Amino acid sequence: MAEYPNVFQPTFEELKSGFSIQGKWKPEVFKNDNPLVVELGCGKGEYSVGLAKKYPEKNFLGIDVKGARMWKGASDAVHECISNVAFLRTRIEFIEYCFANSEVDEIWITFPDPQIKKKRAKNRLTHPVFLERYSNILQDKGLIHLKTDSQFLHGYTLGIIEGHQHHLEDAEHDIYNAVLQRDNMEIKTHYEQLFLEKNMPITYLRFRLKS
Ligand SMILES: C[S@@+](CC[C@H](N)C(=O)[O-])C[C@H]1O[C@@H](n2cnc3c(N)ncnc32)[C@H](O)[C@@H]1O
């Protein structure tokens, strides 16, 4: 992965001392000024790569702490010459070191661990502490999408959105059996495919953080 031009693996020390790409993802990495869409916990990166192919007019960045998983997406992108997708290996907790204020246009959170135990609540990727981090890097009224098999996390996040007066735009508890077709349903993540094989409903939320 160290040789891939589309993979960035800064150490925490590098991030803390001022990450050289912070604020420069669009001009320096993607060489354009197109919107930047970030996928949190991208795993093998199928979703970022799939979206990048579908939307060449946007930039996509998959973030995950596990290098062995993101290697798959990074390899596919290199071999298929997809230049509008890259990967950042880091912890989502460090996201504010990685991007400047308002540098990110959209966030996808795909099948995160729901962290059901109460004492793990702060590790949920839609906990208010995480949403605060996202609000610092997202442009004003930036979009957040959450796709999960977890009815628990779906309901928890709906409660957070309502309780904190964020703006809910769409909510569906079973997208593949819903009357209304959502965008991008043809692109599935690795975990999503596993859950669909078990006939588990996939939920979806789209919301904007309050200004
Ligand atoms: C259940 S997997 C889902 C992967 C992918 N989104 C999918 O749907 O196939 C959750 C992913 O989130 C990553 N992850 C969990 N907590 C993280 C954190 N704090 N920082 C970065 N990545 C994290 C894990 O390494 C894992 O790859």
The ligand as an SDF file (V2000), in Angstrom:
LIG
                    3D

 27 29  0  0  0  0  0  0  0  0999 V2000
  -18.5850   -3.4900    9.8710 C   0  0  0  0  0  0  0  0  0  0  0  0
  -17.2650   -2.8620    8.9480 S   0  0  0  0  0  0  0  0  0  0  0  0
  -18.0670   -2.1400    7.5300 C   0  0  0  0  0  0  0  0  0  0  0  0
  -17.1200   -1.9500    6.3940 C   0  0  0  0  0  0  0  0  0  0  0  0
  -17.7670   -1.3870    5.1010 C   0  0  0  0  0  0  0  0  0  0  0  0
  -18.3270   -0.0870    5.3200 N   0  0  0  0  0  0  0  0  0  0  0  0
  -18.8150   -2.3310    4.5920 C   0  0  0  0  0  0  0  0  0  0  0  0
  -19.9980   -2.0120    4.7000 O   0  0  0  0  0  0  0  0  0  0  0  0
  -18.4430   -3.3880    4.0510 O   0  0  0  0  0  0  0  0  0  0  0  0
  -16.7910   -1.4370    9.8850 C   0  0  0  0  0  0  0  0  0  0  0  0
  -15.4860   -0.8230    9.4200 C   0  0  0  0  0  0  0  0  0  0  0  0
  -15.2440    0.3380   10.1840 O   0  0  0  0  0  0  0  0  0  0  0  0
  -13.8850    0.3960   10.5280 C   0  0  0  0  0  0  0  0  0  0  0  0
  -13.7850    1.2010   11.7590 N   0  0  0  0  0  0  0  0  0  0  0  0
  -14.4440    0.9690   12.9190 C   0  0  0  0  0  0  0  0  0  0  0  0
  -14.1410    1.9160   13.8220 N   0  0  0  0  0  0  0  0  0  0  0  0
  -13.2590    2.7600   13.2080 C   0  0  0  0  0  0  0  0  0  0  0  0
  -12.5810    3.9300   13.6200 C   0  0  0  0  0  0  0  0  0  0  0  0
  -12.7630    4.4310   14.8410 N   0  0  0  0  0  0  0  0  0  0  0  0
  -11.7520    4.5400   12.7540 N   0  0  0  0  0  0  0  0  0  0  0  0
  -11.5760    4.0290   11.4980 C   0  0  0  0  0  0  0  0  0  0  0  0
  -12.2030    2.9210   11.0510 N   0  0  0  0  0  0  0  0  0  0  0  0
  -13.0330    2.2970   11.8930 C   0  0  0  0  0  0  0  0  0  0  0  0
  -13.4540   -1.0480   10.7070 C   0  0  0  0  0  0  0  0  0  0  0  0
  -12.0580   -1.2030   10.5340 O   0  0  0  0  0  0  0  0  0  0  0  0
  -14.2760   -1.7260    9.6390 C   0  0  0  0  0  0  0  0  0  0  0  0
  -13.5550   -1.8700    8.4230 O   0  0  0  0  0  0  0  0  0  0  0  0
  1  2  1  0
  2  3  1  0
  2 10  1  0
  3  4  1  0
  4  5  1  0
  5  6  1  0
  5  7  1  0
  7  8  2  0
  7  9  1  0
 10 11  1  0
 11 12  1  0
 11 26  1  0
 12 13  1  0
 13 14  1  0
 13 24  1  0
 14 15  1  0
 14 23  1  0
 15 16  2  0
 16 17  1  0
 17 18  1  0
 17 23  2  0
 18 19  1  0
 18 20  2  0
 20 21  1  0
 21 22  2  0
 22 23  1  0
 24 25  1  0
 24 26  1  0
 26 27  1  0
M  CHG  2   2   1   9  -1
M  END
$$$$
